[in-house]
Amino acid sequence: MKSRIGAQLGDVAAAHPRAFELGTLIVSVLLSLLGAVIGVHLITTLGILANTSVIGAVIAMLIGRFSFLGLSKFRDPHRQNIVQSAISSATFAAANGLLAPIAIPYALGMPELVWPMLIGCALGVLIDVFILYRAFGSRFMPASAPWPPGVAAAETIKAGAEGGKRALVLVGGAVVGVVGSLFSLPMAAAGVALIGNFWALLMFGIGLLLSQYAPALWNVNLSEMYVAHGVMIGAGVVALLQVVWLIVGSRTKKAKLTETARIQAVAEDETLQYTIDGTKLGRSLGLGYVLFVLGALLIALVGGAMNALSVWGLIGFVFFAGVAAIVHELIVGLAAMHAGWFPAFAVTLIFLIFGLVLGLPTVPLVMLVAYCSATGPAFADMGYDYKTGWILRRELKPWKASELAGRREQLKASIVAIAVAIGVVAVSWEGLFSEGKLPPSSKVFADTIVAGLTDPQIMVTMALWAIPGALIQFFGGSKRQMGVLFATGLLVATPNAGWLVLVALLARIVWTKYRGEQGEQELSLVGAGVIAADSIMNVGKVIKF
């Protein structure tokens, strides 16, 4: 079986567009440079980040309209998928994975830690991409899960290739997104609600509304009281246990299978489109943790954390930093998979509080926070890009070999993009920071460290609120991730996003009841158009600055 799949993979890989083809590589590098610049500018001026994958797909479509210099080959949707993966990876890596984390020590008056942390954060981003490549397509992170921005990019590419009614529906959704964005509404929330898991998004919307109206109704701020953080801790712990159960359960199930049943299970997995089994997933997560620990050890040695720690303290620090990095990554990935939004800032803040309560010295604490915050965004973003590729490759035969070959080319393009992002951040951070252009999230982390939240009551509050978070996550199950998404809503606290989510969910119920399965497909196109327009409008704000 393995030899047959390997032979198919080799044949299909030879036919699939290559990331390192000269023309594709040049376009990927140029778009990566554009994405990195956009990401750095947005994160330092607006404190937000737009998903640029749709922009990359549109640019690739436009390039494909030219017939000279071999540019017409960019009409191929799979080549467009490669270059949109590149620009998207560069945007998130430069802004969330690199610049925002290294701004934390600078904001604390420790510019000497910027270069060590840039090295550590670059490693964290690369490890992120490696783990996602080895986890995407498993029962834990299935390709069939929503990954809404990935659907948006895929539907944009397909509509551009097919035209007709699909293009009109997509454009209609884009018009709705543009109009809403002109009124400063977070239209991506509505688009996500038309695509993602219904129950997960319902809890997300409820969390958003509670966080928005709790101050006015009850005169309480759920984030400042660390209620939202406690709910996320409880939901996150149960989510991790569910991951373990998926891995162990998969191994137990396979051990009990007869040879006939084993063959049948493999065929069933093909139908369900799982490409990673539980054993491979467990090995990948285990190896990822080891790599995160080694990365933490490197930044501790280079950055001088060992000067503030004993030998046992250093050992404890690197193991705890490894746990923080991989837990942060998984929680962010789960939220992104179901909702298209991820609480990277909030989850990092949780580990910052843990570090303060544990009494970590300032330098190791800064390293922990910066290293932790670097993981997750690239992980989530790559999930979106792989989802796009998965949708575009679904009809190819043989399917599994085509999917694995295409995903490998996306990985190559992402690595190139990350290298470009590292270069952009390396040459630009000093000028930006010296002008006071620091990401707002970095300032919050710095202020929290200075404040020194050592009040034991904080941990008591979070422990109490972890209970309902754990219960919601447990009863919702691993597929819905209701606890994680409820906590995400509480932490994100974007004004009016909750109403948009609930209105979109209501429209989804009505429309699918009227149109059936065809209605689901139409709503996916509308949602894709809304998300695409919202992303482009956010990027357009760069011009205003």
Secondary structure, DSSP 8 states (H G I E B T S, - for coil): -HHHHHHHHHHHHHHS--TTSHHHHHHHHHHHHHHHHHHHHHHHHTS-----HHHHHHHHHHHHT--STTGGGGGSHHHHHHHHHHHHHHHHIIIIIIIHHHHHHHHTT-GGGHHHHHHHHHHHHHHHHHHHHHHBTSSSB-TTS--HHHHHHHHHHHHHHH-HHHHHHHHHHHHHHHHHHHTT--HHHHHHHTTS-HHHHHHHHHHHHHHHHHHHHHS--TTTTTHHHHHHHHHHHHHHHHHHHHHHHHHHHHHH--HHHHHHHHHHHHHHT--S-HHHHHHHHHHHHHHHHHHHHHHHHHHTGGGGS-HHHHHHHHHHHHHHHHHHHHHHHHHHHHHS---HHHHHHHHHHHHHHHT--HHHHHHHHHHHHHSSHHHHHHHHHHHHHHHHHTT-SSHHHHHHHHHHHHHHHHHHHHHHHHHHHHHHHHHHHHTT---HHHHHHHHHHHHT---HHHHHHHHHHHHHHHHHHHHH-TTT-HHHHHHHHHHH--TTHHHHHHHHHHHHHHHHHHHTHHHHHHHHHHHHHHHHHHHHHHHHHHHH-
